[in-house]
């Protein structure tokens, strides 16, 4: 699929949407497959943040995306007011290109299936359980319009969602551990993510354990395979706030991992090479602790510090070969020295 085509189709859908309001649907209720993770972005909140404007500016360095966004703007459509929430599901077989993304709106999208069907030279219209869905030229990428939800994912996952929709399945996630994590995740912030690993996943990520070994200093080891489940929420209203809880294999594992990570951060913040690169200041906003069998992470940056981080990441992204060429801009600001 040509770059920007999918976005162009999505935006075309928005352009032709009339004020036909639909009852809000929580797309998580249709996720009946074997998922190990699910996350969400509140577009109404996120679009008000400075980082959103930075991201949009970066995306617009692609001429195709910029043109599509300009056409939508000229049509008088405010994209970030039409989209309400994006939900992403992570299946256990994600390594096989299985994936699912839900774009939730307040609009009844079903009547706009003709727009997708009109791209027959680029999209193959298919049918499952009397519901049309659309296969793009990109390998294993399909789309469907279900009430107020635009579904994008692999063919297996899209058909799975259609089956839930047609049969009235609304029980949501099959994994009780993942369902519990989603329930206890703070979803009132701009973005969130919850996960619960299967035994197979724990074995896979733990194949290279230990990831940290400071046994010679009497601090022990940290193992990725000890991770069981957890959640994270992020807020961008005044910088960056990340709160994460990870349930480990035992209380000892959580305590030891927190100690090791804290030691590495403290040493990194005072490392000469790191401080000369201006990165030490970013480590001072990161802290780890433990509570029973849970590893707790907190990241706190004020807006100025977060702006510096965004500038550094953007500068790095633009340096990657194959990125669109852009006009020269002022160099990224030098990171402020860490507060003493």
Residue, then its C-alpha position, 0 to 999 in steps of 0.5 A: x500500500x502506498x504511504x499515506x493511502x490508508x490515512x487518506x481513506x480514513x480522512x475521506x470517511x471523516x470528510x463525508x460524515x454528516x451529523x448522524x449521531x450514534x450511541x457510543x460503543x465501548x470497543x473493548x467489549x468485542x475483544x473476545x480473542x486471546x489478548x495479552x494487552x490493551x491500551x487507550x488514548x483519549x483523543x479529546x484530552x490528548x489533542x489539547x496537549x502540547x505534545x499532540x501539536x508536536x506530533x502533528x507537526x512531525x507527521x506533516x513532514x510527510x507530504x502525503x499526510x500533510x496534503x490529506x490533513x489540509x484537505x480535511x481542514x479545508x472541508x471544515x472538519x476538525x479531526x480531533x473533535x470527531x475522534x473520541x478514543x483510540x483503543x489498541x489490542x495486543x494479541x498473544x500472537x502479535x509476532x505473527x502480524x496479528x493486531x487490532x485498532x479501534x477508532x471510536x467516534x460519536x458518528x454512525x459510520x455504517x452508511x459510509x461503507x460506500x466510500x471504502x467500496x469506491x476504492x476497488x482498485x486499492x481495496x478488496x471488499x469482502x463479506x463475513x456474517x453478512x457484514x462487509x469488510x475491506x482488505x487493503x493491498x498491504x499484507x494482512x491489513x483489513x478494515x470494517x465499519x461497525x456503528x460508531x467504530x472504525x476497526x483496523x487490523x489483521x483479517x483474523x482479528x477483524x473477522x473476530x470482532x465482526x463475529x462479536x458484533x453479530x452475535x451480541x458478544x459484549x463480555x470483553x476480554x477472556x483473560x481474567x488477569x487482563x480484565x482485572x488489570x484494565x479495571x484497576x488502571x486509571x483510565x481518566x488520564x490521557x493514555x493508558x495500557x494494561x497487560x497480563x502475560x501468559x506463561x509462554x510470553x514470560x518464558x519468551x521474554x525471560x530467555x535472556x535473563x538476568x537482564x541485570x546482574x549485580x550479584x558481585x555487589x550483593x544486590x542480586x539479579x533482575x529477571x524479565x521473566x518475573x513480570x506477571x502483569x501490570x498497568x500504566x497511565x500517562x498524563x500530559x497536561x503539564x509535562x509528563x506524568x507516568x504511573x506504572x504498576x508491575x506485578x512480579x513473581x514474588x515480593x522479593x523479586x519486586x523489592x530486588x528489581x526496584x533496588x537494582x533499577x534505582x541504583x542504575x538510575x542514580x549512577x547514570x545521573x552522575x555518570x560523566x559521559x551521560x551528563x555531558x550528553x545532557x541526558x542525566x537530567x532526565x534520569x532524575x525524574x524517574x523513580x522506582x519502588x516496591x510494594x509487596x509483589x508490585x514494582x512501582x515506577x513514577x516518571x515526572x517531568x515539568x513542561x520545560x523538561x518534557x519539551x527538551x525530551x521531545x526535541x531530542x527525540x524528534x531530532x533523533x527521529x529526523x536523523x534516521x535514514x529514509x525520513x522526509x527532508x524538512x527545512x532546517x530548524x533551530x537546534x534542540x535546546x540543551x538539557x537543563x542541569x539537574x536540580x541539586 
